[in-house]
Amino acid sequence: MSNRRHAIAGIATTLLAAAPSIVRSQQLVAVRVASTLDDNATPILYGQQSGIFKRHGLDVTLQTFSSGAAQAAAVASGAIDIGKTSLFSIITAHLRGVAFKLVAGSGLYLSNNPNTGLIVAKDSPIKSGADLAGKTAACASLRDLDEISIRGWVDQHGGDSSTMKFVELPNAAVAQALEVGRVDAATLVNPTLFNATQSGKIRLLGRSFDSIGRRFLVAVWFCQPALGERSPDTLRRFREAFREAATYTNGHHEETVELIAAFSRIDPDVIRKMTRATTALTLQAGDLQPPIDAAVKYKMIEKGFPAAELLAV
C-alpha cells in the first residue's frame, strides 16, 4: 500500500506541476481591433462568431470608430492593437516618417467586381469626361483616392481634370447635392452608391477607380511596429485566422448578410442586392503600388516609392 500511495502521490505532483502550463496553453491572447461600420469588417465578425480566432488562441474584441483617422490615433496611442484605414492614409503617414505595420489587406478593388462608382444626377447632360470641364466634383476627403480616381477617369475619357473644382462632402449628403445641382459628380462606395442609384434620381457615369488600376488595395489593417516586435506570434496567428475567415466571407455573401447588417445597421435587403466588398487574402506589393503611382501623377504626394517599403516595416 505504501508503494501505491507513493506512486499516486508522484502522479499527483507531476499533474500539479504541469497544471500552470496547461492553464497557460488554454488562455487566449487578447487583441483589440477597431473598424468603421462597413462591409470590410465582415471577416472580423465572422472570425468571432465562428470561433476561428479562438481556435488560433486569440480573444478578438471589435470596437467601432467613426473614421480611419480616429483609428490611426487610437493605434498610435496604444488604445487599440489593430485598426483599419485607407491605404492612402498609410502612404501619407509613411512619407511623413510615421511607420505603421501592415497586418492584413482589407478592401480590394476589383474592376470585374466593383463596389464604387462615379455618379451624376439622372437628368444631367454629362456623358463623358469632356463634359466635366469646369465642373465641380464631391469627395468624402480631398486629396485622397476619390479625388485621384475622378481626375484619372476624366483625363482618360476625353476631359481635363485640371479645369475642375473639388469640394469635400460627406457621402450621405452627395445624392441630394447632385439633385439640386450643388455639385456635378461624385464617387461613392456601397451601400451609399447602391441606395443613390436605386433612388431613380442618380445614374452611374463610370467606374472611376478603374483609372487607378484593375486591382489594388483600398484599405488595410495595421498596427504599431512595436506590436509586431513584441508579439510576432500573435500577429502571425491573427493573420492566419483572418485569412481563414476572409476566405469564407469572400465566397459566402448570402450567409453573412445578417451578420454585417446587425453590425453596420444597413438594411439586409440592401446588403443582399449590392456588390459586396472583396477582402484581400494576402498582402503584396503589386496591390499597393497603383495608388502610390496615381497619387504621384496627380501630385497628391511629393514623391513616389516602391510599395515594398510599406511591407518592410
N, C-alpha and C positions, 0 to 999 in steps of 0.2 A: 504493500500500500504506500509505503514511504516513497519508493521509486516512482510510483504512479503519480503521487502528489507532486513530486519534484518535476516530473515531465509536464504535468498540466501547468504548474507554475511557470515553467520555462516557456511554454507556448503562450501563456497569457502575457508574460513580459515582452516577448517578441511582438505580439499584436499591439500592445500598448506603445511600444517603441515605434512601430510602423504607423500608428494612428495619425500623428501630425502630418506626415507626408501624404497619407490618404486624404485627409481633410483638405490639405492644400491643393491636391490634384483635382478635387471636386469644386473648388472655389472658382468663380467666374471673374474675369478681369473686367472692371467697369470701363466703358468707353462712352463718353458723352458726345453725341452727334447733333448737328443742327441743320435745318433746312428751311427754305421758304415753303409756302403751301402750294406745291405744284407736283406735276406728274413725275418729275425726276426723283422724288422721294420714294417712289413705289418699291424699288429694291430693298431699301432700308425697312420699310413697313412689312414687306413680305418676309424678310430675313428675321424680323422679330416674331411675327405671327407663326411662322413655320418651325421655329426653333433652330434655324440654320446657325445663327450667331452663337446660341448656347452650345450647339454641338461642336463649335470651334472654340469653346471656352471663353466666350465673351458675353458680358451683360451690357447690351447696347440700349441706351436711352436716347430718345429723339426729342429735341426742343425745336420750337418754331421761331423764326426770326422774320422780320419784315423785308430784309434785303441781304444780298451777298456782302455788302459793305459792313453791315452790322455784324455779320458772322465773322468777317475778317478781323474786326476789332475784338470780338469775343475770343477768337483763336489766339490772337496776339497777346491778350491779357491772361490767357490760361483758363478762362471761364468755361470753355468747351474744348474738346480734344480734336474733333474733325468737323469741318464746315464745308459748305458748298457755295461756290461763287462762279461768276462768269470767267471764262478763260482770259478775256481781255483784262480783267482786274488783276489776274496773276501776272500777265505780261507787263502791265504798267508798274506793278509792285517790283518785279524783277529788275526793271530798268532803273528804279529808284534805289536799288540795293536792298530791298526788303525781300528776304528769301523765305518763301513758303515751300513746303514739301508736298508734291502731288501724291495723293494716296490712291486715287482711282478716277477713272473717267466718269462723267455723268451724262449730260445731254449730248448726243451725237447727231449732227445734222447730216441727213442723207438725202440727196437730190431725188431719189426714187421713192422716198417716204417722208415728204416734207411736212413739218408741223408749223411752219411760219409762212407768211406771205405779205406781199406789197399790195395794199388796198387803196381804193379811191371810192368816192360816192358813186352810187349806181348810175346817176344821170350825168356824171362828169364827162366832159368831152375828151379827157385824157385817155389816149390809146397806146402811147409809146413813150420811150424815154425822151424823145424830142419834144413831146407835148408838155414835159415838166420844166422846160426852160423858164427861169424866173419864178417858179412856183415855190410853195412852202411845204415842207415835209415835217412830220412829227416823229419824235423818238422818245422812248422812255428815259434815255440818258444820252446826252450829247457826247460826241467824240467817242462813241462805243461801237459795237458791232452793227447795231441797227443803222446808224448813220453811214458807216463804211459800206454796208451792203446796198443801201439805197443809192449812194453815189456810184458804186460799181455797176449796179443794174442800169442806171440812167445812161452812164457812159457807154455801156455795152449795147444799148438799144437806141442809138442814134441821138442821144442828148448830150448835154454838157452840164455836169453836176456843179461846176464852179459858179453857175448862174443862180443856183438855188439857195433858199434860206431854210435853215433847220431850227426848229423850236423844240423845247423839252415839254413833254405832255404825258401824264400818267396813262397807261394802257386803257384803263376803264373810261377815260374821257375822249378817246380817239374817235370812236364812231360818231358821237354827237358833233364833234368838231368838224368832221368831214361832211356831215349832213348840212350843217349851217354855213359851210364854206370858210371856216376859220383856218383850216389847213387843206391842202390839196391831195396829200398822200401820206401814208404811214406804213410801217412794218409792224405786224402783230404776230404773236405766237398763240397757239391753242392753250386754253379754251376760248380766250378773248377773240381770236381770229374766227373760230367756228361760229360763235354767237353773233359776231358782226356780220358775217356773210349770210348767215341764216335769217337775219332780220329782213332781208329783201331790200335794204337801203344802201348796202355796201357791196361792191364787187371786187373780185380778185384781179389785179392788174398783172402780176407776175410773181415769180419766186426770187426775191431779191437776194437771198442767201446763196443762190447759185453763182452769183458774181464773185463770191469769195472762194468757193470750191464745191465740188460734188460731194465731198465728205470731209468733215472736220469737227473737232470738239467745240461745243459752245460753252459748256460748263464742266467744272471738275470738283472733286472732293480733295481737300487739302488740310494740312496740319502744320504745326511748328516743326522745324528741323530737329529741335531738341527732343520731341516725342519719338521720332524715328531713332535717334541715338540712344535714348533712354530705354525704349521698349520696342526694339526691332521685331521681336517675335509677335508682339501684339499687333503691329501693323501688318505683318505677314498674314496672320490669321484673319484679320479684318478684310484684307484684300481677297483672300481665298473665299471667305464666306460671302462677301459682297458679289464676287463674280458668280458664285453658285446661285445666289438669289436673283441677280440680274439676268442670268441665262434663262431662268424660269420666267421672269416677268416679261422679258422681251418676246417670248413665244406664247404667252398665255394672257393676252389682254383682257379677254372676257372674264376670266377668273379673278382678276384683280380690280375690276370696276368698283365694287362696293368698298374695297379696302381703301383705295385712293379717294373715293367720294367722301367717305367718313372723315378722312384726314383733311382734305382740301376744301370741303364744303361745296364742291362742284356737283351740279346735278348729275346723277348717274347716267341718265339718258344722253346728256351731252358728252360724257366721257366715252360712252359706247359708240357714238357716231363720229367723233372727231378722230383725227390721226394722232395716235399716242406717241409719246416720247420714246426714243430708242436710247438705251444705255450702252455706252462703250464697255466692252468686256476687257479691254486691255488699254494700257497707256503706251502710245507710240508716237515718235516724233512726227511722223507723216500726218497724223491727225491734229497736231499742234501748230504746224508751220503755216498753213494757209492764212489764218487770221493775223499772224505776225507780218507776213508779206503784204497783205492787204492794208494793214494799219500803216506800214511804211509808205506804201504807194500814195495814200491819202494824207500823209503827214500827221497822223494821229499819235505817232510815237516818233521820237527823234532819230532812232536808228533801229535797224533790224539785228537779229542774232539767230544762231542755229537753235531750233526748238529743243535740241538735245540738252541745252543748258538748263532748261526747266526740269528735266528728268534727272539731272546730275546732283541736284540739291540733296 
